[in-house]
Amino acid sequence: MSEAKRRDIEPAEGKLGVLLVGLGAVATTYIAGVENVRRGLGTPVGSLAELSTIRLGKRTEQRYPKIRDFVPLAGLDDLVFGAWDPIPDDAYDSCKVAGVLESSHTEPIADFLKSIEPMTAVFDQHYVKRLEGSNVKSGKTKRDLAEALREDIRNFKEKNGCSRLVMVWCASTEVFIAPGPAHASIEAFEKAMDENDPAIAPSMLYAWASLMENVPFANGAPNLSIDTPALLQLAMDRRVPVGGKDFKTGQTLMKTVISPMLKARMIGLSGWFSTNILGNRDGEVLDDPESFKTKEESKLGVLEHILQPSLYPELYGNAYHKVRINYYPPRGDNKEGWDSIDIFGWLGYPMQIKVNFLCRDSILAAPIVHDLALFFDLAQRAGMSGIQEWLSFYFKSPMAAPELTPEHDLFIQHAKLKNTLRWLVGEEQITHLGVEYYEYGQT
Ligand SMILES: NC(=O)c1ccc[n+]([C@@H]2O[C@H](COP(=O)([O-])OP(=O)(O)OC[C@H]3O[C@@H](n4cnc5c(N)ncnc54)[C@H](O)[C@@H]3O)[C@@H](O)[C@H]2O)c1
């Protein structure tokens, strides 16, 4: 063990309540997945918290514990789930509508899934045009609605005997909202809630309620949500960890692997055309141009940040980037993503890369929800607050301090995540320098 200082981390004792905003495809695939794993009916593939090891010390030491054995994480048996949704279906019915899991994964746990019924949601069709729901709260002001969410949170915690909670936004993508005066300070934000200002979307009310109840908040959609000066200040004031935005699952995952490779080899890019077809409810919501704009913004920043065209104008200065999402019902949750990538090499000779990713959206997203729930809970027990940049690994459009450019490269994100875990426990950072293995006289 190095001289580095171990942070005080409270033990993961008692139940952890995972509050999911939205009980749709992603949320139910996640909940049903955890229950299947708990009953020995499946493996939590895709979850670092459950499967990954972490190297400690020198390669000669051969120390590779599982992350789960290295840092104190909530156990699977200690998780309890709650959710809000404007559609009144319980988790079983919602699972069936989503059509992601086969009956072999839903029938044995049907009673468990049926026991998870959504709480009434704070929902307004103005922000998600393609949805209608009846399981909705009413209140005179947006603050009243947010206060009702706070009450839900407290009741859930008490009823389920939880020692801690985390909240993960797994609800639909809202229409695009640019940060404005209502988001500039917490005073302006709360005044805007009182005045029912349209700049305050439901996702912001959940985020505010979460922070006011000292519950970490992770945003799995591209909505502005918690990513405003007002709510970030509140997170710091109340010492609550937060993060987002937008789960990094299919096409963007590929993009943040391929583009660092191009840059690492100084290979040029003239264009990147990405298109998707998907037929789930998320696809239907994203068929609305205003919700799509929110998603588009989230997907477009990636290349710009990774390739740094201002530093490499001759390689990336003229790269053309286009992203399309097409709603195509026959495919359901089984999204197909195509990438047509025009690159150039030595002396400018053109080449092409084609990617055809036949993925399953919610199967890729479920382990992300799980890891975020466990790591945000860990962050809170370790006394970390505000933006958790070390969890950028999971997000398409990672939040970062205002003076920083966000880190999108999947492998840098991965190294950062693991180094943060080492740092938490007082283990040495791994720099991959490795000269000590070769230079005479060093240990
Ligand atoms: N699946 C992926 O790979 C992936 C990747 C990145 C981001 N996302 C995002 O995750 C979110 C969930 O995706 P999904 O496939 O589960 O979609 P879904 O449509 O199946 O589920 C979303 C649920 O949220 C509910 N909802 C909408 N507004 C709400 C509100 N104000 N309060 C509570 N519930 C509300 C809807 O009724 C619906 O049941 C979407 O925003 C999606 O863009 C998904």
The ligand as an SDF file (V2000), in Angstrom:
LIG
                    3D

 44 48  0  0  0  0  0  0  0  0999 V2000
  -31.6950    2.7290  -24.0900 N   0  0  0  0  0  0  0  0  0  0  0  0
  -30.6200    3.3950  -24.3930 C   0  0  0  0  0  0  0  0  0  0  0  0
  -29.7110    2.8650  -24.9670 O   0  0  0  0  0  0  0  0  0  0  0  0
  -30.5240    4.8080  -23.9850 C   0  0  0  0  0  0  0  0  0  0  0  0
  -29.3220    5.4440  -24.1700 C   0  0  0  0  0  0  0  0  0  0  0  0
  -29.1770    6.7670  -23.7770 C   0  0  0  0  0  0  0  0  0  0  0  0
  -30.2280    7.4150  -23.2190 C   0  0  0  0  0  0  0  0  0  0  0  0
  -31.4190    6.7990  -23.0910 N   0  0  0  0  0  0  0  0  0  0  0  0
  -32.5070    7.5770  -22.5480 C   0  0  0  0  0  0  0  0  0  0  0  0
  -33.0720    6.9190  -21.4580 O   0  0  0  0  0  0  0  0  0  0  0  0
  -34.4310    7.3140  -21.3750 C   0  0  0  0  0  0  0  0  0  0  0  0
  -35.2930    6.0710  -21.2180 C   0  0  0  0  0  0  0  0  0  0  0  0
  -35.2480    5.2900  -22.3840 O   0  0  0  0  0  0  0  0  0  0  0  0
  -36.2980    4.1050  -22.5720 P   0  0  0  0  0  0  0  0  0  0  0  0
  -35.8960    3.3530  -23.7660 O   0  0  0  0  0  0  0  0  0  0  0  0
  -36.5130    3.4100  -21.2930 O   0  0  0  0  0  0  0  0  0  0  0  0
  -37.6170    4.9400  -22.9350 O   0  0  0  0  0  0  0  0  0  0  0  0
  -39.1490    4.5550  -22.6230 P   0  0  0  0  0  0  0  0  0  0  0  0
  -39.9580    5.4670  -23.4680 O   0  0  0  0  0  0  0  0  0  0  0  0
  -39.3640    3.0930  -22.7260 O   0  0  0  0  0  0  0  0  0  0  0  0
  -39.3080    4.9320  -21.0810 O   0  0  0  0  0  0  0  0  0  0  0  0
  -39.3500    6.2480  -20.6300 C   0  0  0  0  0  0  0  0  0  0  0  0
  -40.4440    6.3350  -19.5890 C   0  0  0  0  0  0  0  0  0  0  0  0
  -40.3820    7.6330  -19.0050 O   0  0  0  0  0  0  0  0  0  0  0  0
  -41.7060    8.0080  -18.7140 C   0  0  0  0  0  0  0  0  0  0  0  0
  -41.7270    9.4510  -18.4970 N   0  0  0  0  0  0  0  0  0  0  0  0
  -41.7480   10.4560  -19.3900 C   0  0  0  0  0  0  0  0  0  0  0  0
  -41.7520   11.6430  -18.7620 N   0  0  0  0  0  0  0  0  0  0  0  0
  -41.7390   11.3840  -17.4340 C   0  0  0  0  0  0  0  0  0  0  0  0
  -41.7450   12.2030  -16.2800 C   0  0  0  0  0  0  0  0  0  0  0  0
  -41.7790   13.5200  -16.3710 N   0  0  0  0  0  0  0  0  0  0  0  0
  -41.7130   11.5940  -15.0660 N   0  0  0  0  0  0  0  0  0  0  0  0
  -41.6610   10.2350  -14.9550 C   0  0  0  0  0  0  0  0  0  0  0  0
  -41.6750    9.4200  -16.0270 N   0  0  0  0  0  0  0  0  0  0  0  0
  -41.7050    9.9870  -17.2540 C   0  0  0  0  0  0  0  0  0  0  0  0
  -42.4890    7.5340  -19.9240 C   0  0  0  0  0  0  0  0  0  0  0  0
  -43.8760    7.4160  -19.6530 O   0  0  0  0  0  0  0  0  0  0  0  0
  -41.8490    6.1820  -20.1790 C   0  0  0  0  0  0  0  0  0  0  0  0
  -42.5120    5.1140  -19.5290 O   0  0  0  0  0  0  0  0  0  0  0  0
  -34.7480    8.1280  -22.6260 C   0  0  0  0  0  0  0  0  0  0  0  0
  -34.6520    9.4990  -22.3280 O   0  0  0  0  0  0  0  0  0  0  0  0
  -33.6360    7.7430  -23.5290 C   0  0  0  0  0  0  0  0  0  0  0  0
  -33.3510    8.7400  -24.5080 O   0  0  0  0  0  0  0  0  0  0  0  0
  -31.5950    5.5070  -23.4520 C   0  0  0  0  0  0  0  0  0  0  0  0
  1  2  1  0
  2  3  2  0
  2  4  1  0
  4  5  1  0
  4 44  2  0
  5  6  2  0
  6  7  1  0
  7  8  2  0
  8  9  1  0
  8 44  1  0
  9 10  1  0
  9 42  1  0
 10 11  1  0
 11 12  1  0
 11 40  1  0
 12 13  1  0
 13 14  1  0
 14 15  2  0
 14 16  1  0
 14 17  1  0
 17 18  1  0
 18 19  2  0
 18 20  1  0
 18 21  1  0
 21 22  1  0
 22 23  1  0
 23 24  1  0
 23 38  1  0
 24 25  1  0
 25 26  1  0
 25 36  1  0
 26 27  1  0
 26 35  1  0
 27 28  2  0
 28 29  1  0
 29 30  1  0
 29 35  2  0
 30 31  1  0
 30 32  2  0
 32 33  1  0
 33 34  2  0
 34 35  1  0
 36 37  1  0
 36 38  1  0
 38 39  1  0
 40 41  1  0
 40 42  1  0
 42 43  1  0
M  CHG  2   8   1  16  -1
M  END
$$$$
